[in-house]
Amino acid sequence: MSFETLAVPRARFSVEDPWTAPADCEPVRLRSATNGEVPRLATSVAVWHDGECLSILFSGADDRIVATYLEHDQPLWEEDVVEVFLAPERITEYYELEVNPKGTTFDARIESPAGERSSMRTDLGWTCEGLVAAVRTVVESSGAITFDVLVRFPFASVGRAPLPGEIWRANFFRIDRHPLGDEFSAWQPTMKQPADFHVPAVFGTLRFG
């Protein structure tokens, strides 16, 4: 099975301008998680690192934000949310990070020995120490909404930073809840119906610069 590869350049993180990805960081588009088609709402993801943290910048169009959860580790996936799945060592063990439009976070370590939800174990006791999440929402005069979500994942939270040329498996997701129908988007579509993000076999690869 072939996996799409995303180059992750090494670049300085700018505290002064956190909403702009480095020039050599090429964003990828999310597609419908269930069939790979173009979703109703566009979402891009840019990824880079500075040796200490992996930065993931989501930018999405929206027309109705649904977010009420304010406490860490609440079930954010029940509302609008973006999600990051990272597997530094093996796809049978990966880390799940979620951020909703209010900046509320969820983190967990996932064990998936058979690569499917039926055998999956979620460890909510794991905490991504030093995780940074920020949200910016822009409402145009037309009423159109754009929201950006920045996730800063410290490599220390998993015990080590990647070496140049190293590959991690990963996937990026978005859930949008809407009266016209919920939408599930993914970098690497899982092609599951109903939508299911926990399919590590289809994770793409991050190649670190």
N, C-alpha and C positions, 0 to 999 in steps of 0.2 A: 504494500500500500504506500502511495506517495503522499507526502505531507507538504503543504505550502510553508515556505520559509520566509520569515520576516527578519531582515537585518536590523540589529539593535546597536546603533552607533554609540560610542562613548563621547559624551559632551557635557559641558558644565550645565548645572541646573541654575537657572536665573530666578532668584527670589524677586527681583525687580519686575520681571516679565514672565511669570509662571505659566501664562496661558498661550505662550508661543513655543512650539516645538523647534528644536534646532534645524538649521537649513538642510542638513543632510539626513534628516529623519523623514522618511516617506510614509504618510498615513495610509492605512488600509480601510476599506469600506466593509461594513457589516452587511450580511445578506440574510434573507429569511432562514431561520434555523431549521424549518421543517422541509423546505424544498429548494433552497439555494437561490431563489428569485430575488429581485429588487424589492426591498420592503417599502411600505407606505411612507415611513419616516426614515430619512437618511441619517446615518451615524458613521463617523470616522474615528479611528483610533491611531494615535501616534505613540511610539515606544522608544525610549532611550535610557541610558544609564550614565552615572558619574563615578562608578567604582564603589559607591556606598549604597546607593538606592537605585531601584528600577522605577522610572517614571512612566506612567500610563495616562495619556490625555485623551479622554472621550470628548467628542463634539457632536451634538445631535440636534436635529430639528424636532419641534414638538408643537402641539396645539392644545394640549390639556395635561397639566401636571397633576399626578395623583401620588401624594406622599403625606403620611401622617405619623409614621413611626419616628420617635426621637431617641430611643434607648438602644444602646449597643447590643447586638446579637438578637434583636427582634426579627421576626420573619419578613425581612424587607422584600423578598421575592413576591409577596402577595400584592405589591403595588409597583410603581415605576422604580426601576433600579438598573444600574450597570454592574456587571460582574467580571471578575478576573480569576481565571483558573491557572495556576502555575505548578508545574511538575519538574523540580530541579534535578531529581535523581531518576525516578521511574514513574511510569504512568499509573502504577497501582497505588501510588501515594502522591497526593497533590494538595495544594492550598487554595482555598476559596476566599476571595475578598469581594464584598459588595458595598456599594455606596448608593444611597437614595438622593433625590433632589434636595433634601434638607441637610445633607452632609452626614447623616447617620450611617454608621458602619456595622458590618457583620464580618467576622473572620472565623475560619474553621480549618482543621486539617482533615482531609478525606482519605480513608483507606478503601480501596476498591479492588480487592484481589481478583475478582472475575471480570472487572471492567464494566459492570452494569449495576443499575440501581438496587436490584434485589439483594446484592451482597455488600452494598456500600455501608460503611460505618462513618459517622460524622463525629469528630472530636471538637466539641465547643469549648473544651478546656484550653485548647491552644489559642494563644493571643499573639497577634503580630505586633510585637513590641516596637514602638516608634513609628507605627503606621501614620501617615499623613493623608488626609482626604479634604479636598476643597471643592466647592461648587460655585459656579457663576451662571446666573440666568439673565438673559437679555430679552426684553420684550420690545419689538419694533412698533412703530406707530400703526402699522397695518394689523397688529395683533399677533403676528408670527412670533414664535418663541424659539430661541436657541439656548441650549444649556450645555455647559462644559463641566466635566468632572475630572479633577486631577487626583491620581492615586500615586503616592510615593511609598514604595515597598522596600524597607531596609533589608539588605542581604543578611545582616546580622541576625534577623529573625529566623533564618534557616541555617545559621551557623557558618556561612561562607559566601564569598562573592564569586561569580563565575570568572573563569580565565578567558583571555582573548581567544575567539574561535570556538568556545564552548557552546553547546546546544542545550537548551531547555525546551520541554514540551509545554504548550500553553494554548489557551483559548480565551476569547473575549466575547461578552454577551451583553444584550440589553433586553429588558422587558418593558413594554409600554402597555398600560391598562387603559382601555377605551371602550365607551359604550358601543361603538361600531364593530368592536372585536379586538381582543388582545393581540399584540404583536410581539413575536420573539425573534430577535436578531442575533447573528453569530458571525465571528470571523470565519470559523470553520463550521459550516452547517452540520448538525448532527443527523438530519434527515429522519427525525423521529416524530411520529404523530400519535398521541399528543406530544407537544414540544417537551424535550428532555435535554438539559444541558450536560448531564453527568454521563458522557460517553467519551472517556479518555482515549479510546482507540482512534478518534478522528482529530485529536489535538494537533495543531500545527507546531512548527518549530521556531524558536527564537535563537538566532545566531548572534552571539555577542562580539562586538568589536573591541 
